Amino acid sequence: MNVKSAVIPVEMIEKAIFFIRNQRVMLDTDLAALYGVQTKVLNQAVKRNERRFPSDFVFFLTKEEKDELVTNCDRLKRMRHSSALPRAFTEQGVAMLQTCQLHFFLAQRLIFAAYFRQLACLIRPNPVT
């Protein structure tokens, strides 16, 4: 993504949110694409800041979860032959990415995090009364 285009279309974010292990998450590949960096760069930043990412912020998908996603989501077919298991970031994990020393465009990160929070509120099921 080009630095000049700081606003990320909501539809792009909506398509990147999955419901896994009873949580809304985004995969490392989608986050990297939205931030305009390689997945490897994003994962290196997470690894360097591992203490900031507990298991309720980010987790690796199991092989079965990955296979199910690849089967059900055509845009993830490129992951089919990869032996690497993708990381899944919860809303808190996405927010924590802002604190990492990634060389992302600041306005883009803030807008993206705000969209994720708004979408989480919209998607969240209404409590039964």
MIKE-346834 format. One line per field, with one value per residue: residue number from 1; residue in three letters; z, x, y of N, C-alpha, C in turn. Coordinates in nm, 2 decimals, padded with zeros to 4 digits, always signed. Example, Ala and Ser with C-alpha at 12.3 -4.5 7.8 and 13.67 -1.06 7.14 Angstrom:
BEGIN
nr (1;2)
rest (ala;ser)
nZ (+00.78;+00.71)
nX (+01.32;+01.28)
nY (-00.57;-00.22)
caZ (+00.78;+00.71)
caX (+01.23;+01.37)
caY (-00.45;-00.11)
cZ (+00.78;+00.79)
cX (+01.32;+01.29)
cY (-00.33;+00.00)
***
This chain:
BEGIN
nr (1;2;3;4;5;6;7;8;9;10;11;12;13;14;15;16;17;18;19;20;21;22;23;24;25;26;27;28;29;30;31;32;33;34;35;36;37;38;39;40;41;42;43;44;45;46;47;48;49;50;51;52;53;54;55;56;57;58;59;60;61;62;63;64;65;66;67;68;69;70;71;72;73;74;75;76;77;78;79;80;81;82;83;84;85;86;87;88;89;90;91;92;93;94;95;96;97;98;99;100;101;102;103;104;105;106;107;108;109;110;111;112;113;114;115;116;117;118;119;120;121;122;123;124;125;126;127;128;129)
rest (met;asn;val;lys;ser;ala;val;ile;pro;val;glu;met;ile;glu;lys;ala;ile;phe;phe;ile;arg;asn;gln;arg;val;met;leu;asp;thr;asp;leu;ala;ala;leu;tyr;gly;val;gln;thr;lys;val;leu;asn;gln;ala;val;lys;arg;asn;glu;arg;arg;phe;pro;ser;asp;phe;val;phe;phe;leu;thr;lys;glu;glu;lys;asp;glu;leu;val;thr;asn;cys;asp;arg;leu;lys;arg;met;arg;his;ser;ser;ala;leu;pro;arg;ala;phe;thr;glu;gln;gly;val;ala;met;leu;gln;thr;cys;gln;leu;his;phe;phe;leu;ala;gln;arg;leu;ile;phe;ala;ala;tyr;phe;arg;gln;leu;ala;cys;leu;ile;arg;pro;asn;pro;val;thr)
nZ (+00.00;-00.08;+00.07;+00.05;+00.04;+00.30;+00.40;+00.46;+00.28;+00.43;+00.35;+00.28;+00.52;+00.65;+00.50;+00.59;+00.85;+01.06;+01.22;+01.47;+01.71;+01.88;+01.86;+01.71;+01.46;+01.28;+01.01;+00.99;+00.73;+00.61;+00.77;+00.72;+00.45;+00.46;+00.60;+00.42;+00.41;+00.40;+00.50;+00.65;+00.76;+00.94;+01.11;+01.22;+01.37;+01.56;+01.68;+01.79;+01.98;+02.16;+02.43;+02.45;+02.33;+02.44;+02.45;+02.43;+02.27;+02.03;+01.83;+01.70;+01.42;+01.42;+01.22;+01.12;+01.15;+00.97;+00.73;+00.71;+00.67;+00.43;+00.26;+00.28;+00.20;-00.08;-00.15;+00.01;-00.09;-00.17;+00.06;+00.09;+00.02;+00.18;+00.45;+00.68;+00.97;+01.00;+01.19;+01.41;+01.49;+01.76;+01.84;+02.04;+01.98;+01.73;+01.80;+01.97;+01.78;+01.70;+01.89;+01.83;+01.69;+01.41;+01.08;+00.98;+00.83;+01.04;+01.05;+00.90;+01.05;+01.28;+01.17;+01.07;+01.31;+01.44;+01.26;+01.29;+01.55;+01.53;+01.35;+01.50;+01.70;+01.54;+01.44;+01.66;+01.84;+01.95;+02.30;+02.47;+02.60)
nX (+00.08;+00.06;+00.21;+00.09;-00.18;-00.36;-00.60;-00.77;-00.99;-01.30;-01.42;-01.20;-01.09;-01.30;-01.32;-01.09;-01.12;-01.16;-01.35;-01.23;-01.16;-01.36;-01.32;-01.27;-01.04;-00.74;-00.53;-00.17;-00.07;-00.27;-00.27;-00.01;-00.03;-00.22;-00.07;+00.13;+00.37;+00.61;+00.50;+00.69;+00.84;+00.66;+00.61;+00.87;+00.89;+00.70;+00.81;+01.05;+00.94;+00.81;+00.72;+00.52;+00.31;+00.10;-00.07;-00.34;-00.35;-00.22;-00.19;-00.07;-00.22;-00.36;-00.27;-00.50;-00.69;-00.58;-00.59;-00.87;-00.94;-00.81;-00.95;-01.21;-01.19;-01.12;-00.93;-00.72;-00.58;-00.31;-00.18;-00.19;+00.02;+00.22;+00.43;+00.44;+00.27;+00.01;+00.00;-00.25;-00.41;-00.57;-00.81;-00.68;-00.42;-00.38;-00.40;-00.17;+00.03;+00.08;+00.25;+00.49;+00.81;+00.77;+00.81;+00.58;+00.34;+00.21;-00.05;-00.20;-00.19;-00.33;-00.58;-00.65;-00.66;-00.87;-01.08;-01.09;-01.18;-01.43;-01.56;-01.55;-01.74;-01.97;-02.00;-02.02;-02.23;-02.56;-02.64;-02.84;-03.15)
nY (-00.12;+00.22;+00.50;+00.74;+00.69;+00.69;+00.61;+00.32;+00.11;+00.02;-00.22;-00.38;-00.44;-00.57;-00.81;-00.93;-01.01;-01.28;-01.54;-01.72;-01.97;-01.87;-01.59;-01.27;-01.23;-01.13;-01.23;-01.27;-01.23;-01.08;-00.85;-00.76;-00.70;-00.49;-00.30;-00.26;-00.40;-00.68;-01.00;-01.14;-00.93;-00.81;-01.03;-01.06;-00.82;-00.87;-01.09;-00.98;-00.83;-01.00;-01.03;-00.84;-00.95;-01.16;-01.48;-01.43;-01.21;-01.27;-01.57;-01.88;-02.04;-02.37;-02.66;-02.77;-02.56;-02.38;-02.53;-02.55;-02.27;-02.22;-02.39;-02.29;-02.02;-01.86;-01.66;-01.72;-01.93;-01.94;-02.00;-02.27;-02.45;-02.38;-02.44;-02.30;-02.19;-01.96;-01.65;-01.54;-01.25;-01.09;-00.83;-00.68;-00.76;-00.64;-00.37;-00.36;-00.39;-00.13;-00.03;-00.14;-00.11;-00.06;+00.05;+00.20;+00.40;+00.64;+00.76;+00.59;+00.35;+00.43;+00.50;+00.25;+00.08;+00.21;+00.15;-00.13;-00.15;-00.03;-00.20;-00.44;-00.37;-00.34;-00.60;-00.75;-00.97;-00.90;-00.87;-01.12;-01.04)
caZ (+00.00;-00.10;+00.19;+00.02;+00.06;+00.44;+00.44;+00.41;+00.27;+00.53;+00.29;+00.28;+00.66;+00.68;+00.44;+00.66;+00.98;+01.07;+01.36;+01.50;+01.85;+01.94;+01.86;+01.58;+01.44;+01.15;+00.99;+00.97;+00.59;+00.58;+00.84;+00.65;+00.32;+00.49;+00.64;+00.31;+00.44;+00.38;+00.62;+00.72;+00.84;+01.05;+01.21;+01.28;+01.47;+01.67;+01.75;+01.86;+02.09;+02.20;+02.56;+02.43;+02.25;+02.50;+02.37;+02.41;+02.17;+01.90;+01.84;+01.57;+01.39;+01.40;+01.08;+01.09;+01.13;+00.85;+00.62;+00.70;+00.61;+00.29;+00.19;+00.27;+00.16;-00.21;-00.15;+00.09;-00.16;-00.17;+00.18;+00.08;+00.01;+00.28;+00.58;+00.79;+01.02;+01.02;+01.32;+01.41;+01.59;+01.81;+01.84;+02.12;+01.91;+01.63;+01.87;+02.02;+01.67;+01.70;+01.98;+01.78;+01.61;+01.27;+01.01;+00.91;+00.82;+01.16;+01.03;+00.85;+01.17;+01.37;+01.10;+01.06;+01.44;+01.46;+01.18;+01.35;+01.67;+01.49;+01.29;+01.61;+01.76;+01.45;+01.42;+01.79;+01.86;+02.06;+02.42;+02.48;+02.73)
caX (+00.00;+00.13;+00.21;+00.00;-00.32;-00.36;-00.73;-00.79;-01.13;-01.35;-01.44;-01.08;-01.07;-01.41;-01.28;-00.97;-01.16;-01.22;-01.39;-01.15;-01.16;-01.46;-01.26;-01.25;-00.89;-00.69;-00.41;-00.05;-00.06;-00.36;-00.22;+00.11;-00.08;-00.28;+00.03;+00.22;+00.50;+00.60;+00.46;+00.81;+00.88;+00.56;+00.64;+01.00;+00.87;+00.63;+00.91;+01.14;+00.86;+00.73;+00.66;+00.40;+00.20;+00.06;-00.15;-00.47;-00.33;-00.18;-00.16;-00.05;-00.33;-00.32;-00.27;-00.64;-00.75;-00.52;-00.65;-01.01;-00.94;-00.77;-01.06;-01.33;-01.16;-01.05;-00.82;-00.61;-00.53;-00.16;-00.12;-00.21;+00.14;+00.31;+00.44;+00.43;+00.14;+00.00;-00.03;-00.38;-00.41;-00.70;-00.82;-00.58;-00.30;-00.37;-00.37;-00.04;+00.12;+00.11;+00.36;+00.62;+00.89;+00.76;+00.82;+00.46;+00.28;+00.14;-00.19;-00.25;-00.21;-00.44;-00.71;-00.68;-00.70;-01.00;-01.18;-01.10;-01.26;-01.57;-01.61;-01.58;-01.86;-02.08;-02.02;-02.04;-02.37;-02.63;-02.67;-02.98;-03.21)
caY (+00.00;+00.34;+00.59;+00.86;+00.65;+00.66;+00.56;+00.19;+00.09;-00.07;-00.35;-00.46;-00.49;-00.66;-00.93;-00.98;-01.05;-01.42;-01.58;-01.84;-01.99;-01.78;-01.46;-01.21;-01.22;-01.10;-01.31;-01.19;-01.20;-00.97;-00.73;-00.71;-00.63;-00.36;-00.21;-00.24;-00.46;-00.82;-01.08;-01.17;-00.81;-00.80;-01.13;-01.03;-00.72;-00.94;-01.18;-00.89;-00.77;-01.12;-01.01;-00.76;-01.03;-01.28;-01.57;-01.37;-01.11;-01.34;-01.71;-01.95;-02.13;-02.51;-02.70;-02.80;-02.43;-02.32;-02.60;-02.51;-02.14;-02.23;-02.46;-02.20;-01.88;-01.86;-01.57;-01.77;-02.05;-01.93;-02.06;-02.41;-02.53;-02.33;-02.52;-02.21;-02.17;-01.81;-01.59;-01.47;-01.13;-01.04;-00.68;-00.63;-00.78;-00.54;-00.25;-00.37;-00.37;+00.01;+00.00;-00.20;-00.01;-00.09;+00.18;+00.21;+00.53;+00.65;+00.79;+00.46;+00.26;+00.48;+00.48;+00.10;+00.04;+00.26;+00.07;-00.26;-00.14;+00.00;-00.32;-00.53;-00.33;-00.37;-00.74;-00.82;-01.01;-00.83;-00.96;-01.16;-00.99)
cZ (+00.00;+00.03;+00.17;+00.05;+00.20;+00.48;+00.37;+00.40;+00.37;+00.48;+00.30;+00.42;+00.69;+00.63;+00.51;+00.80;+00.98;+01.21;+01.39;+01.65;+01.93;+01.95;+01.72;+01.57;+01.30;+01.13;+00.96;+00.83;+00.55;+00.64;+00.76;+00.52;+00.35;+00.53;+00.53;+00.33;+00.41;+00.52;+00.71;+00.81;+00.96;+01.15;+01.28;+01.39;+01.59;+01.75;+01.84;+01.99;+02.15;+02.33;+02.55;+02.37;+02.32;+02.41;+02.35;+02.31;+02.03;+01.93;+01.70;+01.55;+01.39;+01.26;+01.04;+01.07;+01.00;+00.73;+00.60;+00.63;+00.46;+00.21;+00.17;+00.22;+00.03;-00.21;-00.07;+00.03;-00.16;-00.05;+00.18;+00.09;+00.10;+00.41;+00.70;+00.84;+01.05;+01.16;+01.31;+01.53;+01.63;+01.80;+01.92;+02.06;+01.80;+01.69;+01.92;+01.90;+01.66;+01.78;+01.93;+01.70;+01.46;+01.19;+00.92;+00.92;+00.94;+01.14;+00.98;+00.96;+01.25;+01.30;+01.10;+01.20;+01.47;+01.39;+01.24;+01.47;+01.63;+01.43;+01.40;+01.68;+01.67;+01.44;+01.55;+01.81;+01.97;+02.18;+02.42;+02.61;+02.76)
cX (+00.09;+00.11;+00.11;-00.15;-00.34;-00.50;-00.75;-00.94;-01.18;-01.38;-01.32;-01.06;-01.18;-01.37;-01.17;-01.00;-01.22;-01.26;-01.33;-01.14;-01.24;-01.41;-01.26;-01.10;-00.86;-00.55;-00.29;-00.04;-00.15;-00.32;-00.10;+00.07;-00.14;-00.18;+00.13;+00.36;+00.49;+00.56;+00.58;+00.85;+00.79;+00.59;+00.77;+00.98;+00.79;+00.73;+01.01;+01.07;+00.76;+00.66;+00.53;+00.28;+00.17;-00.04;-00.29;-00.47;-00.30;-00.15;-00.14;-00.17;-00.27;-00.33;-00.41;-00.71;-00.71;-00.59;-00.80;-01.03;-00.91;-00.88;-01.18;-01.31;-01.07;-00.92;-00.70;-00.54;-00.37;-00.10;-00.13;-00.08;+00.25;+00.32;+00.43;+00.29;+00.12;-00.03;-00.17;-00.38;-00.55;-00.70;-00.71;-00.44;-00.28;-00.34;-00.22;+00.07;+00.16;+00.23;+00.50;+00.69;+00.89;+00.76;+00.70;+00.42;+00.19;-00.01;-00.26;-00.28;-00.32;-00.57;-00.75;-00.73;-00.84;-01.11;-01.20;-01.19;-01.41;-01.63;-01.64;-01.71;-01.98;-02.11;-02.06;-02.19;-02.43;-02.66;-02.82;-03.04;-03.34)
cY (+00.12;+00.43;+00.70;+00.82;+00.60;+00.59;+00.42;+00.16;-00.01;-00.21;-00.44;-00.52;-00.59;-00.80;-01.00;-01.03;-01.19;-01.45;-01.72;-01.85;-01.89;-01.63;-01.40;-01.19;-01.18;-01.18;-01.22;-01.14;-01.08;-00.84;-00.67;-00.64;-00.50;-00.26;-00.18;-00.29;-00.61;-00.89;-01.11;-01.05;-00.79;-00.90;-01.11;-00.92;-00.78;-01.02;-01.10;-00.84;-00.88;-01.10;-00.92;-00.83;-01.16;-01.36;-01.52;-01.25;-01.17;-01.49;-01.77;-02.04;-02.27;-02.54;-02.72;-02.66;-02.37;-02.39;-02.56;-02.37;-02.15;-02.29;-02.37;-02.06;-01.88;-01.78;-01.62;-01.90;-02.05;-01.99;-02.21;-02.49;-02.48;-02.41;-02.43;-02.19;-02.02;-01.77;-01.53;-01.37;-01.10;-00.89;-00.62;-00.65;-00.68;-00.41;-00.25;-00.35;-00.22;+00.05;-00.05;-00.10;-00.05;+00.04;+00.20;+00.36;+00.55;+00.67;+00.66;+00.37;+00.30;+00.47;+00.33;+00.05;+00.09;+00.18;-00.06;-00.25;-00.11;-00.13;-00.43;-00.50;-00.36;-00.52;-00.81;-00.85;-00.93;-00.92;-01.00;-01.11;-01.06)
***
